[in-house]
Amino acid sequence: MAEKAFKYVILGGGVAAGYAAREFANQGVNPGELAIISKESVAPYERPALSKAYLFPKGTARLPGFHVCVGSGGEKLLPEWYTEKGISLIPNTEVVKADLASKTLVSAAGETFKYQILIIATGSTVIRLSDFGVQGADAKNIFYLREIVDADKLVEAIKAKKNGKALVVGGGYIGLELSAALKMNNIDVSMVYPEPWCMPRLFTANLASFYEGYYANKGIKIIKGTVATGFGTNEDMEVMDVKLKDGRVMEADIVVVGVGGRPLTKLFKGQVEEEKGGIKAIFASEQGSSIDEYNYLPYFYSRAFDLSWQFYGDNVGETVFFGDGSPTSTTHKFGSYWIKEGKVVGAFLEGGTPEENKAIAKVARVQPPAQSLDQLATEGLTFACKI
Ligand SMILES: Cc1cc2nc3c(=O)[nH]c(=O)nc-3n(C[C@H](O)[C@H](O)[C@H](O)COP(=O)(O)OP(=O)(O)OC[C@H]3O[C@@H](n4cnc5c(N)ncnc54)[C@H](O)[C@@H]3O)c2cc1C
């Protein structure tokens, strides 16, 4: 098979690839120099839409509506944009071998791609219950969500199991957003997770208490402190029920599993330095110089029902809760600061206006000193708006 060669190759066609392509274009990449090789069949899109408007019964998002970079308020890069810029978008192509020494990639179909500079943007893959040998975990109607093809299968199941029952395994991002989306589709939703509260890696007990109360008021049943240990099926191998470790058995027509992901680094094992399961360093500078400082402010956001939160910075140290965290309040405006060594290093806000969200982002970037935790709690959002 013919070999293709490019100056730059981005491996992976997700969010990072799309935003990088825009930056390449801004920097004046020449036609023919850049290729994006992607397992997916479509141009890069805003992946977070898959667990939100893609599943909504009304105001449903569909491509080409959410190609990057609309998520950050930027230009929507349609497939034609790549053609106009002379960027080769190579879809439906899974790379199965990467040899960094000879700068060669090989696809599942046997095509060879040579590059001078490679950008690894393979993202993550979901952790599957079958990885842990959970009995019946391969049954039909057990869903994971990472790519648009996964979302399409879930959309079909929601249609097929109208007014049915869903069990959502996992109380993180995916669990919370998908429970909301399923409920909006009139599905009877239960969630199960082992931790004492939802999103434990980010939420404090106070924050989680609001979301759990709010979800309960929407009719979502929350079962904590246990895990799914097996699935029962009918004669068509469709899931019918979920066995929990505490002995309960939950009926379910649809199961959605959101128990985490892991970086897709397999192709590069032994060829790059790794840390905490991810690839450690970004090398690559044509001039031979490295970037002095990588200015990165951690940022997460989520939207479900009429809720919307943003978090900036680090969630380490002591915490202070502020605002009205009652699940029945009409304002839903509250948040939390994280304080380490006398400085505010992280900030979370539910229900913020664009200006207020900018203010908490600034707090996390500037890391102002905190006089006292009591003062922060009393001042709440006013503290951020003064910075
Ligand atoms: C359903 C969902 C909802 C999310 N919602 C939010 C949210 O609300 N807020 C938030 O902050 N973050 C959210 N995230 C996380 C966010 O989407 C990711 O951080 C982001 O997509 C990471 O971008 P990436 O380009 O590194 O990886 P990805 O967007 O995952 O892209 C990786 C690409 O590489 C391709 N690929 C992988 N291996 C190969 C191979 N061997 N050959 C060819 N192609 C390959 C994949 O097919 C994919 O196209 C969500 C994620 C998911 C799955």
The ligand as an SDF file (V2000), in Angstrom:
LIG
                    3D

 53 58  0  0  0  0  0  0  0  0999 V2000
  -19.3680   12.0140   27.0770 C   0  0  0  0  0  0  0  0  0  0  0  0
  -18.3090   12.9460   27.5390 C   0  0  0  0  0  0  0  0  0  0  0  0
  -18.6560   14.1440   28.1360 C   0  0  0  0  0  0  0  0  0  0  0  0
  -17.6900   15.0350   28.5840 C   0  0  0  0  0  0  0  0  0  0  0  0
  -18.0960   16.1980   29.1620 N   0  0  0  0  0  0  0  0  0  0  0  0
  -17.1660   17.0440   29.6440 C   0  0  0  0  0  0  0  0  0  0  0  0
  -17.5610   18.2480   30.2860 C   0  0  0  0  0  0  0  0  0  0  0  0
  -18.7300   18.5610   30.4350 O   0  0  0  0  0  0  0  0  0  0  0  0
  -16.6070   19.0860   30.7440 N   0  0  0  0  0  0  0  0  0  0  0  0
  -15.2780   18.7970   30.5930 C   0  0  0  0  0  0  0  0  0  0  0  0
  -14.4500   19.5890   31.0430 O   0  0  0  0  0  0  0  0  0  0  0  0
  -14.8630   17.6560   29.9490 N   0  0  0  0  0  0  0  0  0  0  0  0
  -15.7910   16.7760   29.5020 C   0  0  0  0  0  0  0  0  0  0  0  0
  -15.3850   15.6120   28.8850 N   0  0  0  0  0  0  0  0  0  0  0  0
  -13.9610   15.3610   28.6890 C   0  0  0  0  0  0  0  0  0  0  0  0
  -13.4860   15.9370   27.3390 C   0  0  0  0  0  0  0  0  0  0  0  0
  -14.3300   15.5430   26.3180 O   0  0  0  0  0  0  0  0  0  0  0  0
  -12.0620   15.4470   27.0970 C   0  0  0  0  0  0  0  0  0  0  0  0
  -11.2350   16.0590   28.0740 O   0  0  0  0  0  0  0  0  0  0  0  0
  -11.5800   15.7930   25.7060 C   0  0  0  0  0  0  0  0  0  0  0  0
  -12.3720   15.1560   24.7310 O   0  0  0  0  0  0  0  0  0  0  0  0
  -10.1230   15.3570   25.5500 C   0  0  0  0  0  0  0  0  0  0  0  0
   -9.7040   15.6870   24.2430 O   0  0  0  0  0  0  0  0  0  0  0  0
   -8.6250   14.8220   23.4810 P   0  0  0  0  0  0  0  0  0  0  0  0
   -8.5110   15.4020   22.1180 O   0  0  0  0  0  0  0  0  0  0  0  0
   -7.4220   14.6730   24.3340 O   0  0  0  0  0  0  0  0  0  0  0  0
   -9.2610   13.3620   23.3720 O   0  0  0  0  0  0  0  0  0  0  0  0
  -10.5540   12.9070   22.5860 P   0  0  0  0  0  0  0  0  0  0  0  0
  -11.4930   14.0410   22.3820 O   0  0  0  0  0  0  0  0  0  0  0  0
  -11.0460   11.6900   23.2690 O   0  0  0  0  0  0  0  0  0  0  0  0
   -9.9850   12.4800   21.1580 O   0  0  0  0  0  0  0  0  0  0  0  0
   -9.1850   11.3750   20.9500 C   0  0  0  0  0  0  0  0  0  0  0  0
   -9.3440   10.9500   19.5100 C   0  0  0  0  0  0  0  0  0  0  0  0
   -8.3160   10.0280   19.1780 O   0  0  0  0  0  0  0  0  0  0  0  0
   -8.8710    8.9580   18.4320 C   0  0  0  0  0  0  0  0  0  0  0  0
   -7.9750    7.8160   18.5670 N   0  0  0  0  0  0  0  0  0  0  0  0
   -7.5860    7.1980   19.7050 C   0  0  0  0  0  0  0  0  0  0  0  0
   -6.7320    6.2040   19.4260 N   0  0  0  0  0  0  0  0  0  0  0  0
   -6.5550    6.2100   18.0940 C   0  0  0  0  0  0  0  0  0  0  0  0
   -5.7920    5.4130   17.1960 C   0  0  0  0  0  0  0  0  0  0  0  0
   -5.0120    4.4300   17.6340 N   0  0  0  0  0  0  0  0  0  0  0  0
   -5.8650    5.6820   15.8730 N   0  0  0  0  0  0  0  0  0  0  0  0
   -6.6440    6.7090   15.4220 C   0  0  0  0  0  0  0  0  0  0  0  0
   -7.3870    7.4810   16.2260 N   0  0  0  0  0  0  0  0  0  0  0  0
   -7.3430    7.2460   17.5380 C   0  0  0  0  0  0  0  0  0  0  0  0
  -10.2390    8.7730   19.0500 C   0  0  0  0  0  0  0  0  0  0  0  0
  -11.0670    8.0280   18.2000 O   0  0  0  0  0  0  0  0  0  0  0  0
  -10.6610   10.2340   19.1990 C   0  0  0  0  0  0  0  0  0  0  0  0
  -11.1590   10.7330   18.0050 O   0  0  0  0  0  0  0  0  0  0  0  0
  -16.3300   14.6960   28.4310 C   0  0  0  0  0  0  0  0  0  0  0  0
  -15.9670   13.4790   27.8430 C   0  0  0  0  0  0  0  0  0  0  0  0
  -16.9320   12.6010   27.4030 C   0  0  0  0  0  0  0  0  0  0  0  0
  -16.5470   11.2840   26.7710 C   0  0  0  0  0  0  0  0  0  0  0  0
  1  2  1  0
  2  3  1  0
  2 52  2  0
  3  4  2  0
  4  5  1  0
  4 50  1  0
  5  6  2  0
  6  7  1  0
  6 13  1  0
  7  8  2  0
  7  9  1  0
  9 10  1  0
 10 11  2  0
 10 12  1  0
 12 13  2  0
 13 14  1  0
 14 15  1  0
 14 50  1  0
 15 16  1  0
 16 17  1  0
 16 18  1  0
 18 19  1  0
 18 20  1  0
 20 21  1  0
 20 22  1  0
 22 23  1  0
 23 24  1  0
 24 25  2  0
 24 26  1  0
 24 27  1  0
 27 28  1  0
 28 29  2  0
 28 30  1  0
 28 31  1  0
 31 32  1  0
 32 33  1  0
 33 34  1  0
 33 48  1  0
 34 35  1  0
 35 36  1  0
 35 46  1  0
 36 37  1  0
 36 45  1  0
 37 38  2  0
 38 39  1  0
 39 40  1  0
 39 45  2  0
 40 41  1  0
 40 42  2  0
 42 43  1  0
 43 44  2  0
 44 45  1  0
 46 47  1  0
 46 48  1  0
 48 49  1  0
 50 51  2  0
 51 52  1  0
 52 53  1  0
M  END
$$$$
